Amino acid sequence: MSVLEIDHLAVDLPVEGVLRRVLHDVTLPIAPGEAVGLVGESGAGKSMVSRAVIRLLPEGAAVHGDIRYAGDSVLAMGRPALRHFRTHDVAMIFQDPRAHINPVRTVGDFLVEALVERGERRESATTTVTALLASVGVSDPERRFRQFPHELSGGLLQRVMIAAALAVSPTLLLADEPTTALDVTTQSDVMVILDARRRERGLAMLFVTHDLELAAAVCDRIAVLYAGLLIEDVPTGDLRRDLRHPYTAGLLASRPDPVSPRRRLAAIPGRPLSAFEIGPGCPFAPRCPFAVARCLSERPELRDLDTGRVACHRAEELRGQLLSIATPGAASA
Amino acid sequence: MARVEAPLVAPTEAPSRRRLDWVLVSTSSVIALLVIMAVFAPLLAPDDPNYANILATNQGPSAAHLLGTDSFGRDLLSRLIYGARLSLLGPALIIVIATLVGTALAILSAWYGGWFDRVASRVADILFAFPGLIFAMLAVAMFGPGLLAPVVALSISYTPYLMRVVRAEALRQRNLPYVAACYVEGLRVRTICTRHILRNVMPLLLVQAALSFGYALVDLAAISYLGLGVQPPTPEWGVMVSTGQSAILAGHPQESLLAGLMIVVTVVAFNLLGDRLATRQKGVVRA
């Protein structure tokens, strides 16, 4: 039984009065305690998925398909049910903590607010949250409590945001690029803390990022989104060993190599398409070195393949070949 | 949704916290003095403001009457001190009412948008078309002269000014990411509007209220001057400018002059204060 089931989700957003498709078809179950990394290029629709889950889409957005939390449709929730879902079941960590925390209120006000709002006493909420601050590595929590967001560094503020998310003891965590706004060393500190707290509490997590490495480091499964379509869903352990989709292989190939950094970075030719631009076939076909006529005319379904799912007509026949693309060092040697 | 925060203000432009802001200090002192004067008028005034002495009319400053007397022989200093009560109470009522109603309407409009916003904004536009003074005269014609009718009328005509400014800022705040984060936390609309948006529009609200206070005071004084507001012999600055004018030709301008001076000082103090608050806010780092 999944804690969250995203079922054939499609989203249209109004752009200058006309609905434009930003997500075509995303089907993604998340099991209790499982971390799923949703990766993709900018504009692939990653954030839209997490926003749709918590019903934070812009006004006028049309949502098709279904999103179920513990069997209940999130899309069908009325106001009280939605409020209960947001205050008890799910919490979100945003990319830019400075923009997502009210600048004129203290850190303490921000942290206890959600708990107070759902009926807890301020004193007990303060105790809970102070302990949480210490557990996410914020030193001197009492002092931080009285400070304003602008007095804290970005990394510290993101820890505060994590503490606020954990405070409501959710079962599902939505993390929308939580470390993108931080520098690399802070990023790893924050990720380690987020990962540790998540594991010890057994939280399920949807981790949205464009950083495939980072997702692979903290997630159990990787889901790859391209132009609003889910094209691959694979256990993290198989990601590098057993490549099934040319796009994922291309992504892996375009990472810098920490061992021999002097090779030229590989790039996928062409530019990423927006969801509304794609033709009737596979969205990646125009850039795919393995595309055949069928790829351009017929859209591949997301189908089960061993441990994961993949949307590629030629997945089976390409399985052996793709590994050499992803590790060009090995190919040239 | 990446939003890059630009480095906001060069450090030299930001007002230093250590250095005293003399404009701010002096204007707020003047305002504080005026308020003290109004509140403690019975203790501060040397004389009964309504005690007329026909034997001592239109006197110049003397030991008995520090600022002289008016054409009825009443002590001008006492009348000015007592006059502060109604002269400040009127605009204060107007600003409080207009601010409360204007802010509530502004935040509701910004939050709900749609037909509520459209109706509220169109009604505000219609009210803009009526000059406040005309509106107040109309009210006096209907309900009779006094303090109440002009105050109510001016409250109504000042509301759209406050509403328009606050609505724009509330609308900006509503679309900031922190409000989305509040949504996700499951906060009630009431909580978001009062504890988050209201708090963020507060600085702007203060500026607008301070600036409007000056205008409201001038408007009310004008109504009194025309004889439509507070009636003589009640001491009030606008009334005093009016009753003192006959003595000007006889060479005794002190009553009109002093009352006018009080009005000018008060208005300038409030305007400078509002202006100062506005410039200080521009220097404040805003996320």
Interface residues (C-beta under 8 A of the other chain):
Chain A: S47 I54 L56 R83 H84 F85 R86 T87 A91 M92 F94 Q95 D96 R98 A99 H100 I101 N102 P103 V104 R105 E113 A114 E117 R118 P149 H150 A164 V168 T180 A181
Chain B: M1 A2 R3 E5 L176 P177 Y178 A180 A181 C182 Y183 V184 E185 G186 L187 R188 T191 R195 H196 R199 N200 V285 R286 A287
